[in-house]
Amino acid sequence: MQTLKEKVILITGANRGIGKSLVKASLEKGAKKIYATSRDVNKMPNFGDKRIETLALDITDNTQILEIAKNTKDVNVLINNAGILSYGNILKGEISMLEDDMRVNYYGTVNMMRAFAPVLEQNTPARIINIASIVAYSPLASIAGYSASKTALYSATLSVRTELEKKGITVHAVNPGAIDTDMNKGSDWDMPAPDGIAKIILDKVEVGELDIVPDVMGLEMYNTWKEEPSRLAEMFSKMYHGE
């Protein structure tokens, strides 16, 4: 088992939600140093720990990504958590919102992996942890752009896993269901708190689990999909049509 103790970890989207919780969970795991990034560092909470260095990073700006990678040469673990969710379907949703989802969730994360792969290769054993979504297995039509971007991210994650598996870098995909964060505000689903989910994610990373579904709702959906993919699609169709 490769623990996260004494590791140097960079987390995107660390100012709230699962990202914020992953910072706290990483501290509890004994991380040596954590680079906590977000677009606006003024919105970063005070974690009260000297091991944390906050950095401004918009993952849609590849110039910023490359600059951060150049200045954080000690990173062992990259956690790609930053993401957005836009509501709307494919046929009538705002095309700009579909593009935004893909720009952040897919291209932004891909550019992070491209920039940090050489850094991680110098600091093996290393890890990439990509936070995708349960909709990577089957889309929810009401959040079609988000679903498409997370499906693309999951596919890219598997590709990078193959590319890096002989270089001492383990690549994990995390596909949670709905978690009680700002992204899901207003939902009437019974959702788990992000702190507990972040701990589960890192526990599973430490034991080497590659495809992680950290919550009960997500696991139920994943097991439905694994048994018969069309069953999850049917479940999501009923949600969309209010049946």
N, C-alpha and C positions, 0 to 999 in steps of 0.2 A: 504493500500500500504506500503510495506517495502522498504524504500529508502536505497541507498548505502552510505548515509552520515554517517560519523564516523565509517564506516566498515573497517576492515583490510582485504586487498585483496591480493592474490597471483596469478600472471599471468605468465604462461609459454610461452616461445617464444616471449618475450617482446621486443626484440631488433629491430624488423622490422615488416612491414605489419600490419595486423589487431592487432597483439599483442601490437605493439608500440602505435597504435591508441587507444587500450583499456586502456593502461596506462593513456594517456592524458584524455580520457573520464572519467575515474575513478577519476582523480584529479578534474575535473570539477564537478563531482557529490558530491564532498566533502569528499572523502575517508579519513579516519584517517591516514592510512598507507598503502603503496603498496610494496610488495615484487616483484620486477621485475626480472625475471630469464631468462637466456639463456645459451647455452653451452659455449659461450665465452663472458665474461662480458666486455672484451676490445672492443667489437663491440656494446656495449650498448650506445645509444645516451644519451646526457646530457639533462635530462628533466628539470633541474634547479629548483628542488623542494625538500626540506628536508624531505618530507613525503615518499620519495622513497628510498628503500634499494635494491641494486642490488646483486643478488646471482648467482653463477655459478651452473647450473643444466642441466645435460643431462638426459632426461627422459627414456633413454634406460638403464640407470645404476640404478638398484633398490637400491643399497647401498647408492648412492647419494640421491635418493628420500627419503629414510628412515631417513637419517641424516638431510635433510632439514625439514622434518616433525617434527622431534624431537626438532629443534631449532626455529620453527615458531608456537608455541602453541597458538598464539593469532589470527590465521586466521579465519575469518567469511565467506569469499567468495573465492572459488577456481575456477579460470578460466583456463581451459585446452585448450590452444590455440596452443601449439607447434605441428608442423607437417611437413611432407615432401610430395612432389609429384614427382613420377617417371613416365616417359613416357614409354609406351609399352603395348602390348596386352597380353592375357593369354597364347596363344599357342606359340608365338615366342619371347616374351619379356624376358629379362634377369631374371632368377629366383631369383637372388640375389636382384634385384630391387624390385620384388614383396615381398620378405621377409623383405626388409628394410621398405617399406611402412607399413607393418603389425606391425613390431617391434616398430616403432615410433608412428604411428597414433592410433593403437589399444592397443598393450600390454603396451606401455609407459603410455598412458592415463589411462588404467585400473589400473596399479600399482600406479599412482598418486591418484586415487580415493580410492584404498585400504588403502594407507598410511594416507590419510588425513581425511577419514570418522570419525575416533575416535577423531581427533582434532576438526572437525566441530561440532561433537555431544556435545562437551564441550562448544561450543560458539554459541549456537542457539539463535535466528533464523539464520540459515546459508544457504548457497547456493553453488551448483556446477554448473558451466556453461561450457558445452563441445562444442567446435567449430568443427562441423562435416562438412557436405557439402550437396548440393542438389543432388549429385550423390548417396547419401544414399538411395534415392527412386528408382533410376534406373541407371545402370552403363553406363559410357562412355568407350567404348572398347579400345580407344587409351590411356586411363589412368586406365587400368583395376585393377592394384594393389592398386592404390589410392582409386578407387571406392569401391573395396572389403573391404579395411581397414576402410573406413568411414561408410560403411553399417554395418560392425561389431561394430564399435564404437556407432552408433546410437542405435543398438539393446542393447548393453551393458548399454547405458545411460538410456534406458527405464527400464531395469532390476533394475539398481541402484535406479532409481526414486521410484520404488515399494518397494525396500528394505528399503529406508530411509524415506518414506513419513510419518511414524508415529514417527520419531525421530527429527522432527523440521528442517529437511534439505530438501530444495527444489532443484530439479535437472532439469536443463534446457538443451535442445538440440537446437543448432543453426545450421541451414542448408542453408548457403548462396549459391548463384550462383557465377559466376566469379567476383572477386573484383580486382581492379587495384593495385596489389602487385607484388613483385619480383617473386612470385610463378607463376604468369600468364604473365610474361614479354614476349613480342613478339606476344601476341594475338591481333587480329584485332577487337575483340569484343568491344562494347561500355560499358566500365566497370566503376562503381562508385568508388570514392576514399574511402580508408579505414577509414578516420577520421569520415565521415558522417555515415558510416555503424556501426562503434563502438558505436557512440552515440545512434543510433536506437536500437542496441542490448541491451544496458544498460537501455534505456527507457522502453523497453518491459519486461526486467527482473524485473524492479521495479513495474510494474503493474501486475506481476505474470504470464505472458505468458510463457507456458512451451515449446512449439515447435515454434521456432522463425525462420522465413525466412525474413531477413532484407532488401532485395533489390528487385528491380522491376523485373529483369531478373529471379531471383530465384523464385519469387512469380508466375510469368507466368508459369514456369516449374512445380512448385508445384500444381498450380490449374489445369494444364493439367493432371498431375498424379492423382490428387484427383478425377477428373471427370471420368477418365478411364486410369488406369495404363499403358495399352498397348500403349496409344497415346504418352506418354513421351518416352517409349522405341523405338517407331517408329521414333520419332524426333531425338533421339540420334543415331539411326541406320543410318539415312540420313546424319547426320553430319560426322559419321565415314566413310561412303562411298562417301562423297563429292557430294551428290545429292542435 
